[in-house]
Amino acid sequence: MIIKIKRADGGVSLMSCVESAIVSEKESPTKKEIKDFVDAQVAQSFPKFGIDGKPTGEVDESVILSWSEVDESDIPTVRNYRDAWTHGFEIDLEKAKAIQKDLIIRKAHERVEKDEFGVQDFSTVKKELAGIDFDSIKSVDDLYNTWADSIDNRKDKRKYDLKRKK
């Protein structure tokens, strides 16, 4: 069983539950037992804290809005921009741009070698990143294929596949 947790920041978290962990003495748990178990797991993962600084056993509603069971086939198979997923598993393009920019920077940093004094010169990385116009990117496909010229990360243009598992 996979649980989709709708976060207050507009994002989605996924939690996997094994039904046998819910009620060990029964073959199949009731809906109420499932709800109580998932509520407890969500409250443990996203706890509300009391004035004494201890968890209250409740969900922090400033972080979590709700949860629901989701079919695995509804979850996108490509997860490059998972931190940019919205409640319906669409991609928030602005969040995805920030993710792509961070990825480009990390890949570029891997290439920058140290000089004889152990210093890395990131001026080339900065110039390459400045050459990418993130504001002009209007689709996830364009973003997925956006890389600094010196990073040989994509051989051919590819489509970002939002297809679900079938």
BELJO-V415478 format. One record per residue. RES is the residue in one small letter. SS is DSSP state (2 for helix, 1 for strand, 0 for the rest). Layout:
res->RES ss->SS
res->RES ss->SS
This chain:
res->m ss->0
res->i ss->1
res->i ss->1
res->k ss->1
res->i ss->1
res->k ss->1
res->r ss->1
res->a ss->0
res->d ss->0
res->g ss->0
res->g ss->0
res->v ss->1
res->s ss->1
res->l ss->1
res->m ss->1
res->s ss->1
res->c ss->0
res->v ss->0
res->e ss->2
res->s ss->2
res->a ss->2
res->i ss->2
res->v ss->0
res->s ss->0
res->e ss->0
res->k ss->0
res->e ss->0
res->s ss->0
res->p ss->0
res->t ss->0
res->k ss->2
res->k ss->2
res->e ss->2
res->i ss->2
res->k ss->2
res->d ss->2
res->f ss->2
res->v ss->2
res->d ss->2
res->a ss->2
res->q ss->2
res->v ss->2
res->a ss->2
res->q ss->2
res->s ss->2
res->f ss->0
res->p ss->1
res->k ss->1
res->f ss->1
res->g ss->0
res->i ss->0
res->d ss->0
res->g ss->0
res->k ss->0
res->p ss->1
res->t ss->1
res->g ss->1
res->e ss->1
res->v ss->1
res->d ss->0
res->e ss->0
res->s ss->0
res->v ss->0
res->i ss->1
res->l ss->1
res->s ss->1
res->w ss->1
res->s ss->1
res->e ss->1
res->v ss->1
res->d ss->0
res->e ss->2
res->s ss->2
res->d ss->2
res->i ss->0
res->p ss->1
res->t ss->0
res->v ss->0
res->r ss->0
res->n ss->0
res->y ss->0
res->r ss->2
res->d ss->2
res->a ss->2
res->w ss->1
res->t ss->0
res->h ss->0
res->g ss->0
res->f ss->0
res->e ss->0
res->i ss->1
res->d ss->0
res->l ss->2
res->e ss->2
res->k ss->2
res->a ss->2
res->k ss->2
res->a ss->2
res->i ss->2
res->q ss->2
res->k ss->2
res->d ss->2
res->l ss->2
res->i ss->2
res->i ss->2
res->r ss->2
res->k ss->2
res->a ss->2
res->h ss->2
res->e ss->2
res->r ss->2
res->v ss->0
res->e ss->0
res->k ss->1
res->d ss->0
res->e ss->0
res->f ss->0
res->g ss->0
res->v ss->0
res->q ss->1
res->d ss->0
res->f ss->0
res->s ss->2
res->t ss->2
res->v ss->2
res->k ss->2
res->k ss->2
res->e ss->2
res->l ss->2
res->a ss->2
res->g ss->0
res->i ss->0
res->d ss->0
res->f ss->2
res->d ss->2
res->s ss->2
res->i ss->0
res->k ss->0
res->s ss->0
res->v ss->2
res->d ss->2
res->d ss->2
res->l ss->2
res->y ss->2
res->n ss->0
res->t ss->0
res->w ss->0
res->a ss->0
res->d ss->0
res->s ss->0
res->i ss->0
res->d ss->0
res->n ss->0
res->r ss->0
res->k ss->0
res->d ss->0
res->k ss->0
res->r ss->0
res->k ss->0
res->y ss->0
res->d ss->0
res->l ss->0
res->k ss->0
res->r ss->1
res->k ss->0
res->k ss->0
